[in-house]
Structures are given as structure tokens and as C-alpha cells.
Amino acid sequence: MKLLQQPKAVLAVAFACVIAFMGIGLVDPILKPIADSLGATPSQTSLLFTSYMAIMGLAMLITSVVSSRLGVKPTLLLGLVIIIAGAGLAGLSDSIGAIVGYRAIWGLGNALFVATALTAIVSASSGSVRDAIIFYEAALGVGIAAGPLIGGVLGSISWRGPFFGVSVLMAIAFLVTLCLLPSAHARPKPSSLRDPFRALKHPGLLGVALTALCYNFGFFTLLAYTPFPLNMTAHQVGLIFFGWGAMLAFASVILAPRLQGILGTIPAILFALTGFALILAIMAIWTEYKPVLVAGVVLAGLFLGINNTLVTETVMKAAPVERGVASAAYSFVRFGGGAVAPWLAGYLGETINDHVPFWVGSAAVLLGVLVLAASRRHLRHIDESQVLPTTMAPDPSVTPEPARAVAQT
């Protein structure tokens, strides 16, 4: 897919996505500096991820309701404003409890933005669903790769720097979205809070969501706990996770489509999950060896990139429901794993040893492999077409542009 040939609406949302996803990795290099500065334990510091992911998961239930009433553009802007406020207030805080609370606010904004952004890009893209999702994952990968690097640089000055950096970057994203993203002309069709739960009655969508919950458990164990046994400076941790993000972006755009073409979507996801579980197991065995941890973090990016792209595409095709509802239902379930894992990893590391969090993360990902394997018969249609199922309703908050048949948001 030629990126520059995408509609202006897609490019605007993608740019905002890059900056939004910087916010995830931007904080990673400063976890240990925050713990050292504020006298917090690893489990307390890891609550920065837990509060963020827990509120983000719960808020996913209302994203389709909000966007179907306000429209895509106002929802995106609202999410960005909340992120700006949450990140800025976290940077001004002097206690770990306050930072955890403001990260929860940040998670609310991110939920409104992320779920709506995916719907907007898939709806407005001039290519296939696969191309649109690869484009979305490319933005995600670039943001995740750049986040730790910028966070490491700002964090080497002060642990407050990355929080203020997020606020500034989000303000830029707000202006870009405000100026470049057209508003919908059609009146949105309101959805219900019950719609995501109804969507989860589809066995295929439920299976993918539960798989992602297990996968996210391992993902956030890697992201939130590895900086503690690494015991390096913020800048060094930032460089390591930059390598991880670069591998994730490369795999999302290049490896995922090729592996999908060779193996098929579900087998490729099973391969990626198994590879990630193996890496976590290796990190669990040789936790005291920093070169193993560094290599494990970077190589994990390859498997995570493959998984992210293919799972996102699978969610868009798994059930005959509106895209925003499917995304909300799936995200609500999967972020449960992201919410529990950081705190549990920190607690296990404190009370037992540094090896156990990685063993638990590996076991959770392997459980995801079993869940997806059991759900395969409900997902046979995924590779039948590169377009959305004909029974899937279009996003009601996006209006086609007559001249180019491209959705305006």
C-alpha cells in the first residue's frame, strides 16, 4: 500500500496515532527512576500501567456509544484533551498514588482515541481492510518505537520530562486532527452499552478477545517489569525498547502479511504467540543475564508485531457487527490482561524472585495459544476474503465521499 495515496483523513488520524502510541513506551524508561525518586516498590510503580489499562478496558465499553452519538472527530478530540490533562497532571505530581490516579485519567482518554482511530482508519482507507490495518499497525509501531527513545532522553533529565512530553505531543496531535480531519455530514446512529456484550456472544470474537487477554498478560509483563531486573539508566532502557519497537513496526508491516500469505491468518497468530511464549521462558531461565534480557526484549518485538496486525484484522472480520462495537468488545476483554499483569509481575518479583514474573507471563501466552486453537472452527471465514463480511454493518459515524468512495470522518 502506498502510504501517500491514502485520503487526508487517514493520514491525519495516523499521525495522531503515532503520537498517541508514543505515550505507551514513553513512560517505560522512567519506571525505575520514579520508584527510586518517590521511594516506591516495583509493584507500586507498576500500578502506573495497571490503572491505565484497567480504566482503558472499562472505558472501551462506552467508546462505541460515545462515538455513535458525538461522531468520530469529536470523540477523537475529546480523547486527546483528556490525555493532555492526565499526562500533564501526572508530571506535576509528587506521590506515586497521584501519578497512578492521573494515569487512569490518561487511560480514559486513550480508550476514546484508540478505539475510534482504528474504526476511522479502516472506514476511510482507500484500500482493503488488510491494508488499512497494516497502515494502523505501522503508525502504532512507529509510535511505540519512538516513545521509549524520547522517554529515555527526557527521562535522563527528569522523570517528569516524559509526562510533559506526552502533553506537548498530544497538543500537536489535537491541532492536526482538528485541522485536517473532516467532520461527518451524516447523523450518527446511536449504539447501546449492551452492544459490546451482545457482540461477545459470537464465539469467534470471544475466542480472539480471550486470546488477546492472555497475550496482553505476557506483553505487559515484558513492558512493565523488565526495566527492574535490567537496572539500567532511563536512556539505556529507552534505547533497548526502541529496538523492540522498531522490530514491532517492521514485523507489523513486512513480516505479518507475508507470514499470513504462507500459513494463513490463524496459524500465523499461533506461531507468533508460541514464539513470544518461548522468549519469555528464556528470559525466565536467564533473568540474571542482562544480554539475554536485552535480546529477549528486542526479538519479542518481531512476534508482537506479527500478532498485533493479524489479531486486529481477525477482530474486524470475526463477527457480523459494526466495527466500533467489535473493537470495543474485544478491547474490553483484552485489556484485563494488561491491567493485572504489571502489578502481579511486580508483586511476584518482590515476594519470590525476578524469574517468576516471566514464567507466569509465558504460561499466560501459552494459554492464549490453547484458547485460539480451540476457537479455530469459528474463524474459518477469516481468510476467505480480504474485505469485511457482507453482513457487517458500516460504521454509522462515517460518511462516504461520493467522488472517491472514501469515508469522511
Buried (B, 14 or more C-beta within 10 A) or exposed (E): BEEEEBBEBBBBBBBBBBBBBBBBBBBBBBBBBBBEBBEBBBBBBBBBBBBBBBBBBBBBBBBBBBBBBBBBBBBBBBBBBBBBBBBBBBBEBEEBEBBBBBBBBBBBBBBBBBBBBBBBBBBBBBBBBBBBBBBBBBBBBBBBBBBBBBBBBBBBEBBBBBBBBBBEBBBEBBEBBBEBBBEBEEEBEEBEEEBBBEBBEBBBBBBBBBBBBBBBBBBBBBBBBBBBBBEBBBBBBBBBBBBBBBBBBBBBBBBBBEBBEEBBBBBBBBBBBBBBBBBBBBBBEBBEEBEBBBBBBBBBBBBBBBBBBBBBBBBBBBBBBBBBBBBBBBBBBBBBBBBBBBBBBBBBBBEEEBBBBBBBBBBBBBBBBEBBBEBBEBBEEBBEEEEBBEEBEBBBBBBBBEEEEBBBB
